Amino acid sequence: METKIARVISYLFHPLLFPAYVLVLLMNLETFGTASIPLLHKTILTGVVLMITFVIPVALTWFLYRYELVSSFFLVSKEERIYPILSVAVFYYITYFLLKGAHFSAVFNFYMLGATLLAILSLIINFYRKISLHMIAAGSFTGLFAGLSLKFGINFTPEILAGILVAGVVGFARLKSNSHDPAEIYSGFVMGAAVMSLLLILL
């Protein structure tokens, strides 16, 4: 039962879903003046981001699995993660580039830039050891709001606590499913949070 719950949690908080989650949250926070965006525009924008950052990378991974270029759709070994992670970095940067001129939320653009950088760093680390991509994504969410709080003095305590809570739940799920060891879990979260927050503070 616990293994099934862990699997569901891993699906719900898949790393490729975080850009869409962050976008939806930012578009509904009064802080950034985006809550007034018409629902139709929000829906279209979310659909576009989901297509580029989730649907296409997942389809590419399925293609690799279908033609036996990887042995598992879940990319268990670090060797099989190379091309999927590289594709994620490319599609994340495409998302950043396409939305760079949009003024609805510069924060989301920074997030996508940070996510691209994290994907590249993950790819480099992957040559030497595994690291939890789920925890990197959860860390990036937490780091986004921690960085904004430190740079602009805005109170994002609820969002930061939500990020830490999600990270704890996801970390439990990844350990319970035997997908990672504790070091890979903790290092993933720290890297995601540190890189994202530092990027926001320095830019």
HELIX and SHEET records of a PDB file:
HELIX    1   1 GLU A    2  LEU A   12  1                                  11    
HELIX    2   2 PRO A   15  LEU A   17  5                                   3    
HELIX    3   3 PHE A   18  LEU A   26  1                                   9    
HELIX    4   4 GLU A   30  PHE A   32  5                                   3    
HELIX    5   5 LEU A   39  LEU A   50  1                                  12    
HELIX    6   6 MET A   51  VAL A   55  3                                   5    
HELIX    7   7 ILE A   56  ARG A   66  1                                  11    
HELIX    8   8 GLU A   79  ARG A   81  5                                   3    
HELIX    9   9 ILE A   82  LEU A   99  1                                  18    
HELIX   10  10 ALA A  106  ASN A  126  1                                  21    
HELIX   11  11 LEU A  133  PHE A  152  1                                  20    
HELIX   12  12 THR A  157  LYS A  176  1                                  20    
HELIX   13  13 PRO A  182  LEU A  202  1                                  21    
END                                                                             
